[in-house]
Amino acid sequence: MAQQLHFEKHLLGGSARSLKLAFVVDPLEHLKAWKDSSVAMMRAAEHHGHEVYTIDAASLGWRKPESDQAGGVFGEATHLHLRPDDHDWYRETGREWLPLTTFDAIVMRKDPPFDAEYLTATWLLERAEADGVKVFNRPRALRDHSEKLAIMEFARFSPSTVVTRNMAQLHHFIDEQRDVILKPLDGMGGSQIFRVHRNDPNRNVIVETLTHEGARTIMAQCYVPEISQGDKRILIIAGKPVPFCLARIPKAGETRGNLAVGGTGVAQELSASDREIAEAIGPVLIKRGLMLVGIDVIGDRLTEINVTSPTCMVEIRQQSGFDAAGAFITAIEHACGIS
């Protein structure tokens, strides 16, 4: 595929040497290999000739020995052999506690919520980074980019939006826009997203519930009717947009296109406006160490910038043939100076 070769050259052969790559993930039994982008990345890494390890995020820690040696970050690393069977997708070939300096690169793929434990993981990974370990995405960048609020930096592409916990301000926005989407700042997979019309008899209780009676800040955005054509997930790898996105089309009677709530994913080539948004955002974020980003676009409006564990690689490859997971591994190889 010409687009694949143009994007990255990973289909032309392996890299100059093997890397030891560790993927920080949730427990392996929670991963669904038939759709999980993290599993696709691991398979691509092994296909490229690299050693694949996983580290349960819950096992990350830091230890200072009694001697004058500096302390270091460690984790329980599981060495994997990947299999093509999605229901029996790996074999564990070893497990041991290792310092993160053992690895050439760490790929942070723990799913939200971005809670105190996630925050702690970023602090630990940042310390490993200070010891010379390459971490993707960079821990500081993960902390600095709220997946909902990051659109404020690129407001020219976003729909009309207000971020506040003031209920009067939210009601003013609903009256002004007439048809809005309300969502918490820490949700994922379409959780707690409400569409509220100006005359909705439940608007008061929805606003009260989402804001915890004015104690929690939320986001309200003007409803974008092009959602009927799909909420497009556009992947950006090393600052470059993948040429295909996944339009997640809501099921009948539903506002949300998220696959987790029954949306249907349809891979399609980027439109001119999709590419304009991605090409404006990508170079800015890669300079901050965000190797993999997944932006959400409805129509020509940017609604979110996902940096924790962007997905949809599997669906894009199945429908378009473009191997985004392989392109991501190639980007890591470039960052590690081996290709």
N, C-alpha and C positions, 0 to 999 in steps of 0.2 A: 504494500500500500504506500503510495507516494507520500501521503500525509504523515504516515508513521515515520518514514525515512527522513522526511523533512524536519519533523519535530525533534527526533533523537535518533541516533544511529545504533541503538541497542540490538536491533534485529540483525546486524551485520556480523555479530560474533561476540564472544565473551571479553572480559576485561583482562588487563595485563596480569593481575594477581588476585588471589582470593582474599576476601574480607571476612572478618568475624563481625556479624551484625546481630545486635540484640534488639528485639522488639518489646517494649514495655506495654503490656496489654492487661486486660481483665483476665480472669481464670479461663484457661483454654476450653473448658467444657461449655462456656457461655458463648463462644464464637460459632457463628453459623457459616460454614465454609462455602456453601453454595451462593452466598451473597456478600460475604465479609471482605472489605477492601484490605484489611490487615492480612488476612490469609492469602489474598491475591498477591500482595507484596512479598510475603514470605516465599511463596511458590516462585515468583519471579526472581527473587534473590538466589534461591537454590539453582534455578535454571541458568543463572549467570555464573554459577560456580562458586558461590559464597557459602560460608557456614552460617546457619540460622539458629539463633537462640531466642527464647522468650523469657521475659522476667515479669512475674506477676507484680503489678505496681505495689501491692500490699507488702511485698518483701523488701522493698527498698529501705536502706538504712545507712548510717554513717558510724564509723568506728575509729576511735583514737587509741592506738596501742600504748602500753606503759612506757615504752622507750621514747626517745626524742623524735622518732619519726612522725611525719605529719599523718593526720587521719585521712580516711578515704571513704567514698561511697561504695556500697556493695549491694548485691541482690542475689536471690536464688535463681540461677540461670538453668534453663532446661534446653538441652541440645536436641534439635528436631530433625527428622527426615520427613519431608513432605510427600504426601500421596495424592493421586488424582481423584480418589473416591471421596466425594463431599461428605459422606456419612462416617467415614473412617479415615480422616484426612492427614493424620500424622502418626509417626512412631517416635516415642521418646527414646533417645539413645544415650542419655546421660543427664545427670542433674547434680549441681554443686553450687555452693556459695562462692561467688567470685567478685573481686573488685571490678568496678565498671571500666577501669583503665585496661582491662583485659581486651576490650572490644575496640574495633576500628571506628564504629559508629553506633549510636543508640537512636532508635526510632521510637518516639513517644506516641503511642497509639491508644492510651487509656481513654475510654469513653467518659463524657461528662456523667454526673453533674460536676461542675467546677466548685467543689466544696473544700473544706479545710484539708482533707486528705489529698485532694488533687493539688492544692496549693503547696502543701508540704512536699509532694513529689517534684514539683518544679524547683523548689529550693534545693532539694537534694541533687537533682539533675544539673542545676546550675553550678553546684560545687564540683560535680564530676567534670563539667565543662571547663572549669578553672584548672582542673588537673590535666587538661589536654584532650579530653574525650569530645568528639564531635556529636552533637545532639540535634536531631531534626524532629519537629520544629524546635527552635531555640527556646529554652524555658522562660527566659525573660519576655520574649515576644508572645508566648502563650499567656503570660500574666497580663501583659499590656494591652491585649486585644480582646475585649469582650465581643463575643460573636454577634450580639445584637447592636451594641453601641459603636462598634468599629465603623459603621456606615457614616457616622458623624463627620469623619475625616473626608469622606467622598460624597458629601451631601448633594452635590449637583446631580448625582445619578439616582438619588433616593426619592421615593414618593413623599408626599406631605406627611410629616412625622412629628410627634411630641413625645418626650420622655419626662415623666414626672410621677410623683406619688400624690400630688394635689388633686383631689377628686373634682374640685370645681374646674380646674384647668382641663381635665379629661372630658368632663361634660361639655365644656365650651368647644373643645375640639370635635366632639361627636356632633354637636349642633351645627358647627361650621361645615364639616365635611359630609355629614348626612349618613355616610356608610363607611364604617371603619373596622379595622382589625385590632384587637387588643391582645397583648401577649406578655408573659413574664420575661424578665431578662435572663433567666437561668434555665429556661425550658429547652427541650429537644424532642425531635420526632413528632412535632405537632401537638405536644402536650399543653393543655390549658390555653389554647388559642381560641378566641371568640370573635365572631363577626357580629357587630352591633349596629343596627339602624337607629336613626335619630328617634323614631317612634317605637322602638322596642320596649315593651312593658317591663322587660327584665334588666334594662340597662343599669338601673341603680344597684341592684344586687350583684351584677357582674362586676361593676367597678369596685364596689365595696369588697367583694370576695378577692379579686385579683390584687388589689392594693392592701389587703389586710386592714381595711378601714383607714386607709391613708398612711400606713406604716411601711409599705413596700413600693419602691419605684417600678413602674412598668412602662411598656412602649405601646403607643397607639399610632397606627398608620392608616392613611387613606386606603380604602379597598381598591385594588387594581383589578378591573374586570377581566383582564387578559389571563387571570388565573385559570380560566376555563381551558386555555390552550397549554397550560402547564406551568408549574413552578420549576424553573430551569436550574439545575445544579451544574455549574461550570467549574471545572477543575483547572487550577493554575499550578504548574510544576516548574520550579526554579524560575519563576517570573514569567513563564510563557503559558498562554491558554491552550489547553487540549482542544483540538479542532472539533470535537463532538461534545455535546452536553447531554444530560438526561432530563427531559421534560417530564415532571411528575404531575400527571393529570388527575384531578380529583374524581372520585367515584360519584355517581349520581346522588344528588342531595347533600353533597359535602363541599365545604369551602376549602379545606386543606388538601394539598396535593401530596403530603408526606407519604412515602411508601409504608411507613409504620402504621398508618391509619387507613390503608386500603387504596392509596393512589396507584396509578399505573405508570410505569416508567417507559418513556419512548425516547430512544437516542436520536439525536438530530444534529446536523451541522450548525455551528454558531452563526447567528445572524450578524449583520454589520454592527448593530448596536450592542449585541453581546460581546463582540470582539473589542469594540471601542472601550467598554467598561473594563473588561479583563486586562486589556493592554495598558490602561491607565493605572490600574491597581497593582498589577503583578510586579513591575519593577520597583515600586515603593516597598512592597512587603518582602520581597526576596532580600533586599538590603538589610532588613531587620532579622533575617534568619528564618523566615517562614517559607520553607522549601515547598510545602504542599498546602494549598488553600482551596476551599470550595465556596464559591460565591453563589448566592441565590438571587435569581433575576426573574421577575414577573413582567412580561411585556418588555419594556425597555427601562424598568425601574429596579435598582439594586435594593434588596430587602435585608440581606444578612451577609456576613463574611465569616465563614466557618474555618477555624484554625486548629481545633483540638484533634479531631479524628474524621476528616472529610471522607465521604463514602461515594458510592455509585460507580466505582471502577469496573466491577464485575458486569453490571448491566450494560455499560458502555461498550465493553469488549464483546460481549455476546451479540449485541445488535449492530455494531459498526465495524468490529474487527480491530479497533484501535486499542493497543495494550498500554493503558495508562500506568498500570502497576510496573511494567517493565521500564517505561520511561522514567518513573520515579527512582527505580534502582539505578538506572543510568545516571540520573542527576546526583545520586549519592556517590557513585563511582567518580564522577567529575569532582565533587567536593572533597573526596578523599585523595584526589590526585592520581588516579590509576587508569583513567581512560581519556 
